[in-house]
Structure formats: structure tokens, C-alpha cells
Amino acid sequence: MSTPPLFKWRHFQADIILLNVRWYCRYALSYRDLEEMMQERGIEVDHSTINRWVLKYAPELDLRIRSHLQPTNDSWRVDETYVKVKGVWKYLYRAVDSAGNTLDFLLSAKRDAKAAERFFRKVLKARHTQSPRVITVDKNAAYPKAIETLKGDETLEEATQLRQKKYLNNIIEQYHRPIKRLVNVGMGFKSFNTARRTLRGYEAMNMIRKGQIQGIEKGDILGQVEFVSQIFQVAA
């Protein structure tokens, strides 16, 4: 099989690159862990090279899975968690439906009404989401302001209910954990752009892992591996 255009002029085979990107974005591994794991397989690749692969292909992974995601339901759970960038806490907005399926995510430098509004607009534009019947959030005062703006310009239906009840939002706090575990291995990010690109890979692999891809069940590891290879046109 010829080299896919996205991998041309690379010094390593496409399947090796994709393997490292997939493993880094799915498992709690450091770049040095992957460097050693490749050495065990007779492949000499520096951890900094693997880092560059992730920054290049993680956003592409997120982009390519979008058209394959199963539709989500109309009951949203929205929350934000903290991510350290250059030693400073930033905010990762995340939303899941009532079944725990990821709707979307957004890394923001601020935690205010404008950031919340920007996040809601992103979720509403996602191909696999639908207009929410109800949105459950915590007591963050920014959310009602954002919802009011969206209803005001008719981006959001007037009938959409906003619930500020923290105990109903426990489900999304549970779904922060896999992402936080991956972030903690790297002990934070060196730049906002690095964080944004890497998190796209984390979230994409998390959606695949949860069984959100059409025709591929949760727990079908081989099917998930084959899917990633297919969307990149790489032999599994």
C-alpha cells in the first residue's frame, strides 16, 4: 500500500506513527514510555519525535472521527475542569449526554459567560448533537448568562430548560477522570496550543473507547484499532 498523503516525507512508516499517537492519546503513557516501548520492538525513535507526531495527528484524529459519531440525546450535562498550562490553570469545558456520550469540549483561558457561550455554540454545531431539551450545570453564574444570550439570538430554543443542580451533574464529573488521568501523566502543558491539540486527541480516543463510533461497540478493541487505521488510510 502506498504512503497516505498525510504521512508522506516522514522518516517512519505511517503505521508506526499512528500506533504511537493512538497509544499516547488512549493510555496513561509518557513520551519516554513510548520511546522505550518502541526500543523493545527494535525501533529507535526519540520521545520528542513522538511528541511532534501527537501534535500533528491528534487534531486530525478528532476531525476524522466526527462524521462517524453516533447521534447523542437531548439531555446535556455540562461542566468544566482544570488543566495546567505553563503552570497556570486553564479551563476545559466538556459536555456529555445523559448516557455519558461526549458531546464536545473546549479549552478556554477564562471561565466566564463568554467562554460558556462560545462552548455552547461549538456543541450545537457538532454533527452528532441535537438541540437540547434540558441542560444540567452546576451553580456557576456564567451558565445562565450564556443561555440567555443564546436564546436571545435564537441559537437555542426558548423551551430549553436550564437546571443548576450539582448532584444531577455527577455523571460528567466521572467522565472527567479519564481525561485528567492522561493530563496528569504529562504534568501539564508547555503552551496553550500544545494543550489544545493534545486534548483533541485525548477526547477523540475517549469517544472511540466509549463506543461512540457507528458500528463499533464499546470493548471491541480490534475494531476500534482497525477504524482508526481506516480513517487515516493506513494498513492495520
PLY file of the C-alpha trace (Angstrom):
ply
format ascii 1.0
element vertex 236
property float x
property float y
property float z
element edge 235
property int vertex1
property int vertex2
end_header
0.00 0.00 0.00
1.32 3.46 -0.92
2.01 6.02 1.79
-1.09 8.13 2.57
-0.55 11.82 1.66
-0.78 12.89 5.31
2.31 10.78 6.14
4.50 11.49 3.14
8.08 12.61 3.74
8.09 11.16 7.25
11.13 9.10 8.29
8.93 6.42 9.88
6.19 4.25 8.47
2.64 5.55 8.81
1.52 2.59 10.92
4.30 3.22 13.47
3.38 6.89 13.71
-0.31 6.13 14.10
0.37 3.44 16.71
2.24 5.91 18.90
-0.37 8.62 18.50
-3.18 6.20 19.30
-1.43 4.76 22.36
-0.45 8.16 23.74
-3.96 9.54 23.38
-5.62 6.49 24.89
-3.36 5.22 27.68
-1.60 6.95 30.58
1.82 6.80 28.95
4.55 9.41 28.77
6.53 10.13 25.62
9.55 8.48 27.24
7.43 5.39 27.99
6.62 5.11 24.30
10.26 5.66 23.35
11.22 2.64 25.48
8.32 0.55 24.18
9.46 1.21 20.61
13.03 0.26 21.56
11.71 -3.12 22.72
10.38 -3.57 19.18
13.71 -2.61 17.61
12.56 0.87 16.60
14.75 3.81 17.60
12.61 6.93 17.89
13.18 9.88 20.20
10.42 10.93 22.59
10.49 14.44 21.13
9.67 12.99 17.72
6.66 11.17 19.18
5.59 14.47 20.73
5.65 16.10 17.30
3.59 13.24 15.87
0.92 13.70 18.52
0.72 17.46 17.95
0.40 16.86 14.21
-2.03 13.95 14.12
-4.14 14.22 17.30
-6.22 17.12 15.91
-6.58 15.21 12.65
-7.92 12.20 14.56
-10.57 14.39 16.20
-11.51 15.85 12.81
-11.79 12.49 11.07
-13.99 10.71 13.61
-16.66 13.42 13.63
-18.68 12.10 10.68
-18.68 8.59 12.21
-20.09 9.50 15.65
-23.45 8.14 16.71
-26.18 10.71 17.45
-26.43 11.78 21.08
-29.60 12.52 23.05
-31.15 15.85 24.05
-30.31 15.79 27.78
-27.00 17.60 28.29
-24.63 17.62 31.27
-22.11 20.48 31.15
-19.15 21.20 33.40
-15.59 22.45 33.30
-12.41 21.01 34.76
-8.94 22.45 35.30
-5.91 21.90 33.08
-2.49 23.37 33.86
-0.76 25.23 31.01
2.69 26.73 31.68
1.98 26.43 35.39
-1.33 28.32 35.15
-4.77 26.73 35.44
-6.95 26.89 32.32
-10.47 25.56 31.86
-11.59 22.56 29.85
-15.31 22.80 29.15
-16.91 19.42 28.50
-20.42 18.15 27.82
-21.93 14.67 27.78
-25.49 13.46 27.28
-27.45 11.57 29.91
-25.94 8.28 28.66
-22.39 9.58 29.15
-21.63 10.11 25.46
-19.32 13.02 24.75
-20.97 15.95 23.01
-17.96 18.23 22.68
-15.20 20.06 24.55
-13.38 23.38 24.54
-10.19 24.61 26.21
-10.55 28.18 27.43
-8.23 30.65 29.12
-11.17 32.09 31.04
-14.17 30.80 32.97
-16.90 33.32 32.26
-20.15 33.83 30.36
-18.40 34.49 27.04
-16.40 31.27 27.33
-19.54 29.30 28.23
-21.42 30.86 25.31
-18.59 30.00 22.91
-18.63 26.43 24.17
-22.40 26.03 23.77
-22.19 27.32 20.20
-19.50 24.75 19.43
-21.59 21.90 20.86
-24.67 22.99 18.91
-22.70 22.97 15.65
-21.39 19.40 16.16
-22.83 16.99 13.62
-23.71 14.29 16.14
-25.59 16.51 18.62
-29.15 17.77 18.67
-30.79 20.82 20.19
-31.05 20.17 23.94
-34.33 19.66 25.76
-32.56 20.25 29.07
-29.07 21.41 30.07
-27.81 20.47 33.53
-24.99 22.56 35.00
-23.57 23.43 38.42
-24.03 26.74 40.24
-21.58 28.66 38.03
-23.28 32.01 37.39
-21.82 32.19 33.87
-24.11 29.49 32.51
-27.48 31.30 32.89
-25.98 34.40 31.24
-24.71 32.35 28.30
-28.04 30.57 27.89
-29.89 33.88 27.97
-27.70 35.22 25.15
-28.21 32.10 23.04
-31.96 32.21 23.47
-31.93 35.92 22.71
-30.42 35.41 19.26
-32.49 32.24 18.69
-29.45 29.97 18.57
-31.08 27.98 21.37
-34.76 27.14 21.58
-36.72 29.12 24.16
-38.20 25.88 25.54
-34.76 24.56 26.53
-34.63 24.09 30.30
-31.57 25.02 32.33
-31.10 23.04 35.57
-28.49 24.17 38.07
-28.31 21.08 40.25
-24.86 19.77 41.08
-25.98 16.29 42.21
-27.52 15.69 38.76
-24.19 16.55 37.18
-22.18 13.80 38.88
-22.10 11.80 35.64
-19.89 14.32 33.85
-17.54 14.64 36.81
-16.98 10.89 36.47
-16.19 11.33 32.77
-13.57 13.97 33.55
-11.43 11.28 35.17
-10.08 9.51 32.07
-9.01 12.83 30.56
-7.49 14.07 33.83
-5.54 10.83 34.19
-3.95 11.35 30.78
-3.17 15.01 31.50
-1.57 14.18 34.85
0.99 11.87 33.25
2.37 14.80 31.29
2.34 17.07 34.36
0.74 19.93 32.44
1.35 21.52 29.05
4.04 23.93 27.91
1.75 26.08 25.76
-1.94 26.70 25.15
-1.64 25.44 21.57
0.08 22.24 22.72
-2.70 21.66 25.25
-5.44 22.35 22.72
-4.02 19.99 20.10
-3.20 17.19 22.53
-6.59 17.35 24.24
-8.28 16.88 20.88
-6.53 13.52 20.62
-7.40 12.56 24.19
-11.06 13.36 23.65
-11.23 11.63 20.27
-9.78 8.39 21.61
-12.06 8.64 24.63
-15.09 8.81 22.35
-13.84 5.79 20.41
-13.19 3.91 23.66
-16.72 4.64 24.92
-18.26 3.07 21.82
-19.50 6.26 20.17
-18.41 5.22 16.68
-21.20 3.94 14.46
-20.98 0.17 14.04
-18.20 -0.36 16.59
-19.12 -1.47 20.09
-17.51 -0.43 23.35
-14.92 -3.08 24.20
-14.27 -4.01 20.56
-10.60 -3.08 20.78
-9.58 -4.64 17.47
-12.49 -3.00 15.72
-11.50 0.37 17.18
-7.88 -0.10 16.08
-9.00 -1.00 12.57
-11.31 2.01 12.46
-8.50 4.44 13.30
-6.31 2.86 10.63
-9.07 3.08 8.04
-9.83 6.76 8.56
-6.13 7.51 8.07
-5.90 5.09 5.12
-3.20 3.09 6.88
-2.93 -0.72 6.83
-3.78 -2.07 10.31
0 1
1 2
2 3
3 4
4 5
5 6
6 7
7 8
8 9
9 10
10 11
11 12
12 13
13 14
14 15
15 16
16 17
17 18
18 19
19 20
20 21
21 22
22 23
23 24
24 25
25 26
26 27
27 28
28 29
29 30
30 31
31 32
32 33
33 34
34 35
35 36
36 37
37 38
38 39
39 40
40 41
41 42
42 43
43 44
44 45
45 46
46 47
47 48
48 49
49 50
50 51
51 52
52 53
53 54
54 55
55 56
56 57
57 58
58 59
59 60
60 61
61 62
62 63
63 64
64 65
65 66
66 67
67 68
68 69
69 70
70 71
71 72
72 73
73 74
74 75
75 76
76 77
77 78
78 79
79 80
80 81
81 82
82 83
83 84
84 85
85 86
86 87
87 88
88 89
89 90
90 91
91 92
92 93
93 94
94 95
95 96
96 97
97 98
98 99
99 100
100 101
101 102
102 103
103 104
104 105
105 106
106 107
107 108
108 109
109 110
110 111
111 112
112 113
113 114
114 115
115 116
116 117
117 118
118 119
119 120
120 121
121 122
122 123
123 124
124 125
125 126
126 127
127 128
128 129
129 130
130 131
131 132
132 133
133 134
134 135
135 136
136 137
137 138
138 139
139 140
140 141
141 142
142 143
143 144
144 145
145 146
146 147
147 148
148 149
149 150
150 151
151 152
152 153
153 154
154 155
155 156
156 157
157 158
158 159
159 160
160 161
161 162
162 163
163 164
164 165
165 166
166 167
167 168
168 169
169 170
170 171
171 172
172 173
173 174
174 175
175 176
176 177
177 178
178 179
179 180
180 181
181 182
182 183
183 184
184 185
185 186
186 187
187 188
188 189
189 190
190 191
191 192
192 193
193 194
194 195
195 196
196 197
197 198
198 199
199 200
200 201
201 202
202 203
203 204
204 205
205 206
206 207
207 208
208 209
209 210
210 211
211 212
212 213
213 214
214 215
215 216
216 217
217 218
218 219
219 220
220 221
221 222
222 223
223 224
224 225
225 226
226 227
227 228
228 229
229 230
230 231
231 232
232 233
233 234
234 235
